Amino acid sequence: MKRSAGQDRSITATWRPATQAVRGGTWRSEMGETSEALFLTSGYSYDDAATVAARFAGEEDGMTYSRLQNPTVAMLEERIALLEGAEACRAQASGMAAMTTALLCQLSAGDHVVAAKAAFGSCRWLIDNLLPRFGISGTTIDAADNAAWEAAIRPNTKVFFFESPANPTMDLVDLEYVCGLARAHGITTVVDNAFATSALQRPLDFGADVVAYSATKMMDGQGRVLAGAVCGSAAFINDKLLPFQRNTGPNCAPFNAWVVLKGLETLDLRIRRQSENALKVAQFLEPRVPSLRYPFLPSHPQHALAVKQMQAGGSIFSLEVPGGRAQAHALLDALQLVDISNNIGDSRSLMCHPASTTHHGVGPETRADMGVTEGMLRLNVGLEDPDDVIEDLDQALRAAGL
C-alpha cells in the first residue's frame, strides 16, 4: 500500500469492510512503517509564522494542536468513518464523552429530546439530570413501540436518542421507521451503536444522522483503554461537533487511539466469533432461568427485527433469576472462570448485576421504568471456548439454587 492510500477515499471506499478495518485511515511517515505510528505530542512547530496563521484560519491543511488534530487520532477517525459509512468522525475520550458531545453540540435551552427509556445508566442520567440543567427537556419512551416516538414529538423536538440493542434489556429500535419519522419532522437521530458496532449493524444505512460509540467496548475489544467516537455528515461534524470539541476538550489521547486502531484490525473476527459463542451460551441458559433476552434467539420479542437489522446477535445478553439481588449475587460469587465486571465488549467473558453497578446511580424508580430488575444479570460472552463458559455457568447456577 502506498504511503497515503489509506487516507484516499477514492481508493478506500472501494475496499470491503475487512480490508478497511485493517488498512483504512493509515498514513505512513517518511520512515515507511507498516504499523500506524504513535504521535505523542501536544503541539506542533512551523517553519514560518504565515503557515501557522493559515492553518488556524482554515486556509491550509495541517496540524495545529492536539486538542484539534493529532496524526494517530486522525487515522482512527478515518478508519471508523469508513467502517460506519460516514463522511466524517471525531474520536472522543470515552463513550460517555461521545454521547455528551453528540447531544450538547447541537442542543440549546428550550429544545426537547425524545429518548429511549431503556439505556445505559449514564446515558439515561444525561436525559434526566444533565440536559434539564441547561433548559433542555426530555421525554423517555418505550423505544420498541413505534407509535410512542411520534406521540412524543413536540414542536421543539430536536433529537431522537437511543441504543439498539439497549443496555442491558436488549430492547431493539426499528431503525428504518424511527429514523424515517425523524427525517420527516426535521429531527436529528443520535444512535448509540456500541453493542453491535458497524460489523453487525450500520445505523446510517437505515437513515440515522449521527452514530456515537464507546470505542472502549468492541472496538478495542480487550479491556485496555477508554475511547469514544461520533460519526455523521461532514457538515454535522465540522459545523456543530468540532466547535464544541475544540472549546471543551473531550479528546481521545493518541495512545488510546493507537490501541483502538489495533483493536479494529480484528473487530470483524472477534465480534462474529463472540456472537457464535454468545448464541451457544444463551441456548444453554435459556431453559435454566425464568427469562433470557438475546436478539438472535427466537424467544426475543423482536427477533424478526433483529434478523432484519443485524448480521448477528452480538456478544451480550441479559437474563433473570427469580431470587432477586441475593440470588444474582450468589450466582456471581460462585463463578470461577467468568469475571465479575461491569465492562462489556471484552475478549473475556464478563458478568455483572446492573442494578447494583451500571444502573445503580439512576435510582430504583428509574430502574423499574427501564426494566432493570433486581434479578437481572448481564453477560458479555468472550473468546474462550464456549463449553468452558457453559460449564462455569452450570456450576454457578447450581450453587445459586438454579
C-alpha positions in Angstrom: 0.0 0.0 0.0 1.3 3.5 -0.9 2.0 6.0 1.9 -1.2 7.9 1.7 -3.6 5.4 0.1 -5.3 4.7 3.4 -6.4 8.4 3.6 -7.7 8.5 0.0 -11.4 7.9 -0.1 -11.4 7.3 -3.8 -9.3 4.2 -3.0 -10.5 3.1 0.4 -14.2 3.4 -0.5 -13.7 0.5 -2.9 -12.3 -1.8 -0.2 -14.5 -4.2 1.6 -15.1 -3.8 5.4 -12.5 -6.3 6.5 -9.8 -4.5 4.4 -11.0 -1.1 5.7 -10.7 -2.4 9.3 -7.0 -3.3 8.7 -5.8 -0.5 6.4 -8.4 2.3 6.3 -7.1 5.6 7.5 -3.5 4.5 7.6 -0.9 7.2 6.8 2.8 6.4 6.7 5.5 8.8 7.6 8.8 9.1 5.6 10.0 6.1 7.7 7.6 3.8 5.8 6.4 2.0 9.0 3.9 -0.8 8.4 2.0 -0.4 11.7 0.5 3.1 12.3 2.8 5.5 14.0 2.1 6.8 17.5 2.4 10.5 17.7 2.8 11.5 21.4 2.9 15.3 21.1 0.7 18.1 22.4 1.7 20.7 19.8 3.4 21.3 16.5 6.1 23.6 15.2 6.2 25.6 11.9 8.8 26.9 9.5 7.2 30.3 9.4 4.5 32.4 11.0 2.5 32.6 7.8 2.0 28.8 7.8 0.6 28.6 11.3 -1.7 31.7 10.6 -3.0 30.0 7.5 -3.7 26.7 9.4 -5.6 28.5 12.2 -7.6 30.4 9.7 -8.6 27.2 8.0 -6.8 28.2 4.7 -4.2 25.4 4.8 -4.4 21.8 5.9 -2.1 20.7 8.7 -1.8 20.1 12.5 -2.1 23.0 15.0 -2.7 21.5 18.4 -3.6 18.0 19.6 -6.9 19.2 21.0 -7.8 19.8 17.4 -5.8 17.3 15.4 -3.3 14.5 16.0 -2.0 12.2 13.3 -2.7 9.0 15.2 -6.1 10.1 16.2 -6.9 11.3 12.7 -6.1 7.8 11.4 -8.5 6.3 13.9 -11.2 8.8 12.9 -10.9 8.0 9.2 -11.0 4.2 9.8 -14.1 4.4 12.0 -15.8 6.7 9.4 -15.1 4.2 6.6 -16.4 1.3 8.6 -19.5 3.2 9.6 -20.2 4.6 6.1 -19.9 8.1 7.4 -18.5 11.2 5.8 -16.6 12.2 9.0 -15.8 11.1 12.5 -14.3 12.6 15.6 -12.8 10.5 18.3 -13.6 11.2 22.0 -12.0 10.5 25.4 -14.6 7.9 26.3 -18.0 6.6 25.3 -19.8 9.0 27.6 -17.7 11.9 26.2 -19.1 10.8 22.8 -22.7 10.7 24.0 -22.5 14.0 25.8 -20.7 15.7 22.9 -23.1 14.4 20.3 -26.1 15.8 22.3 -24.7 19.1 23.7 -23.1 20.2 20.4 -26.5 20.6 18.8 -28.9 21.4 21.6 -29.8 24.7 23.3 -32.1 25.9 26.0 -35.7 25.4 25.0 -35.0 22.3 22.9 -36.6 18.9 23.5 -35.2 15.4 23.2 -37.1 12.1 22.8 -35.1 9.2 24.3 -35.5 5.5 24.8 -36.2 4.8 28.5 -34.1 1.6 28.3 -30.5 2.8 28.2 -27.1 2.6 29.8 -27.3 4.3 33.2 -25.1 7.2 32.4 -27.0 7.9 29.1 -30.3 8.0 31.0 -28.7 10.3 33.5 -27.9 12.7 30.7 -31.5 12.9 29.7 -33.0 13.0 33.2 -30.4 15.1 35.0 -27.8 16.9 32.9 -29.8 18.3 30.0 -32.6 19.9 32.2 -29.9 21.9 34.0 -29.4 23.8 30.7 -33.1 24.2 29.9 -33.3 21.2 27.6 -36.3 18.9 28.3 -36.6 15.2 27.6 -39.3 12.6 27.2 -38.4 8.9 27.7 -40.5 6.3 25.9 -40.7 2.6 25.2 -38.5 2.7 22.2 -39.8 -0.6 20.9 -43.2 1.0 20.4 -43.1 2.8 17.0 -46.2 4.8 17.8 -44.6 6.1 21.0 -42.0 8.0 19.0 -44.5 10.0 17.0 -46.7 10.6 20.0 -43.7 12.2 21.9 -42.8 14.7 19.2 -43.2 18.3 20.2 -42.7 21.5 18.1 -39.4 22.0 19.8 -38.1 18.4 19.5 -34.6 18.4 18.0 -33.2 15.0 18.7 -34.1 11.3 19.0 -31.6 9.5 21.2 -31.5 5.7 21.6 -29.4 2.5 21.8 -30.2 -0.6 19.8 -29.8 -3.2 21.3 -30.3 -1.4 24.6 -28.1 -1.9 27.7 -29.0 -4.2 29.5 -32.5 -5.0 28.5 -31.6 -5.8 24.8 -34.6 -3.9 23.5 -34.4 -3.0 19.8 -35.4 0.1 17.9 -36.9 -0.2 14.4 -34.1 1.9 12.8 -35.8 2.4 9.4 -39.1 3.5 10.9 -37.8 5.7 13.6 -35.1 7.4 11.5 -37.5 7.9 8.7 -40.0 9.5 11.1 -37.3 11.8 12.5 -36.3 12.9 9.0 -39.9 13.7 8.1 -40.1 16.0 11.1 -36.6 17.6 10.8 -35.3 15.8 13.9 -31.8 14.5 14.2 -31.3 10.9 15.3 -28.4 10.0 17.5 -27.8 6.3 17.8 -25.6 4.6 20.3 -24.4 1.5 18.4 -21.8 0.2 20.9 -23.4 -3.2 21.4 -23.5 -4.0 17.6 -20.7 -1.9 16.0 -20.6 -1.4 12.3 -19.6 -5.1 11.9 -23.1 -6.2 12.7 -25.2 -3.0 12.1 -24.7 0.3 10.4 -27.4 2.8 11.5 -26.5 5.3 8.8 -27.7 2.7 6.3 -31.1 2.9 7.9 -31.3 6.7 7.8 -29.7 7.7 11.1 -27.9 11.0 11.2 -25.4 10.5 13.9 -23.8 7.4 15.4 -22.0 7.5 18.7 -19.7 4.9 20.2 -18.0 3.7 23.3 -14.9 2.5 21.4 -13.8 1.2 24.8 -16.1 -1.8 24.1 -15.9 -3.9 20.9 -13.6 -1.6 19.0 -10.8 -2.0 21.5 -12.2 -5.4 22.5 -9.6 -6.3 25.1 -10.4 -4.1 28.0 -7.3 -1.8 27.7 -8.3 1.8 27.1 -11.1 4.3 27.2 -12.2 5.9 23.9 -15.3 7.1 22.1 -16.3 8.3 18.6 -19.1 10.3 16.9 -19.8 9.8 13.2 -22.0 11.7 10.8 -22.1 14.0 7.9 -19.1 16.4 7.3 -21.5 19.3 7.9 -22.6 18.0 11.3 -19.1 17.0 12.4 -17.3 20.2 11.2 -20.0 22.8 11.9 -21.7 21.5 15.1 -19.5 19.0 16.8 -16.0 20.3 16.1 -16.6 23.8 17.6 -17.9 22.2 20.8 -15.0 19.7 20.9 -12.4 22.4 20.2 -13.6 24.6 23.1 -14.4 21.9 25.7 -11.7 19.3 25.0 -13.2 15.8 25.3 -10.4 14.5 23.1 -9.1 11.0 22.7 -5.5 10.5 23.7 -3.1 9.4 20.9 -2.0 6.3 22.7 -5.7 5.2 23.3 -6.4 5.9 19.6 -3.5 3.7 18.6 -4.7 0.9 20.8 -8.2 1.1 19.3 -6.7 1.1 15.8 -5.1 -2.2 16.6 -8.3 -3.5 18.0 -10.3 -2.6 14.8 -8.0 -4.9 12.8 -9.7 -7.9 14.4 -13.1 -6.4 15.1 -14.9 -8.4 12.4 -13.3 -11.7 13.5 -13.9 -11.1 17.2 -17.5 -10.0 17.1 -18.6 -12.8 14.8 -16.9 -15.5 17.0 -18.2 -13.9 20.1 -21.7 -13.8 18.6 -21.5 -17.5 17.8 -20.3 -18.2 21.4 -23.0 -16.0 22.9 -25.7 -17.8 21.0 -24.5 -21.2 22.2 -24.3 -20.0 25.8 -27.7 -18.3 25.6 -29.2 -21.5 24.2 -27.8 -23.4 27.2 -29.0 -20.9 29.8 -32.5 -20.2 28.4 -34.1 -23.4 29.9 -32.5 -22.7 33.3 -33.7 -19.2 34.0 -37.2 -17.6 34.0 -36.3 -15.3 31.1 -33.4 -14.5 28.9 -33.1 -11.8 26.2 -30.8 -12.3 23.2 -31.7 -10.8 19.8 -30.9 -13.9 17.8 -32.9 -16.3 19.9 -36.5 -16.9 18.5 -37.8 -16.1 22.0 -36.7 -12.5 21.8 -39.9 -10.4 21.3 -38.2 -8.5 18.4 -36.3 -11.4 16.9 -37.6 -10.7 13.4 -36.4 -7.1 13.6 -33.1 -8.3 14.9 -32.6 -10.5 11.9 -33.6 -7.7 9.6 -31.2 -5.1 11.1 -28.3 -7.1 12.4 -25.9 -9.6 10.9 -25.5 -11.5 14.2 -26.7 -11.1 17.7 -23.6 -9.8 19.3 -21.7 -10.9 22.4 -24.1 -9.6 25.1 -27.4 -10.7 26.6 -29.4 -10.3 29.8 -31.1 -12.9 32.0 -33.3 -13.0 35.0 -33.0 -15.1 38.2 -36.1 -15.5 40.4 -34.5 -14.8 43.7 -33.7 -11.1 43.1 -30.4 -9.4 44.2 -29.5 -12.1 46.7 -29.6 -14.9 44.2 -28.0 -12.8 41.4 -25.1 -12.0 43.7 -24.8 -15.7 44.8 -24.5 -16.7 41.2 -21.8 -14.1 40.6 -19.9 -15.2 43.7 -19.9 -18.8 42.5 -18.2 -18.0 39.2 -14.8 -19.4 38.7 -13.9 -18.6 35.1 -16.2 -15.8 34.1 -15.1 -12.5 35.7 -17.4 -10.3 37.7 -17.0 -7.0 35.9 -19.2 -4.1 34.7 -17.4 -3.8 31.4 -18.6 -5.2 28.0 -17.0 -5.9 24.6 -14.0 -7.6 26.2 -12.4 -10.8 24.8 -13.0 -12.3 28.2 -16.4 -13.3 29.5 -17.7 -10.9 32.0 -20.9 -10.8 34.1 -22.5 -8.1 36.3 -25.6 -7.2 38.2 -26.7 -3.9 36.5 -29.0 -2.8 39.4 -26.0 -2.6 41.8 -23.4 -1.4 39.2 -24.0 0.2 35.8 -27.5 1.4 36.7 -27.1 1.9 40.4 -26.9 5.7 40.0 -30.3 6.2 38.3 -32.2 5.1 41.4 -34.8 2.3 41.9 -37.8 4.1 40.3 -35.9 4.8 37.1 -34.5 1.3 37.1 -38.0 -0.1 37.3 -39.1 2.2 34.5 -36.2 0.9 32.4 -36.9 -2.7 33.1 -33.7 -3.3 35.1 -34.8 -5.6 37.9 -33.0 -6.8 41.0 -32.8 -10.3 39.5 -31.3 -9.2 36.2 -27.8 -10.2 35.2 -25.8 -9.1 32.1 -23.3 -11.4 30.4 -20.7 -10.5 27.9 -19.5 -13.7 26.3 -15.9 -13.7 25.3 -13.5 -15.6 23.1 -13.0 -18.6 25.4 -14.2 -22.0 24.4 -18.0 -21.6 24.9 -18.1 -25.0 26.5 -15.8 -23.8 29.3 -18.1 -20.8 29.9 -21.1 -23.1 29.9 -19.5 -25.4 32.5 -18.7 -22.5 34.7 -22.2 -21.1 34.5 -23.7 -24.5 35.1 -21.9 -24.9 38.4 -22.6 -21.3 39.4 -26.3 -21.8 38.7 -26.4 -24.9 40.8 -24.5 -23.2 43.6 -27.1 -20.4 43.5 -30.0 -22.9 43.6 -30.9 -22.9 40.0 
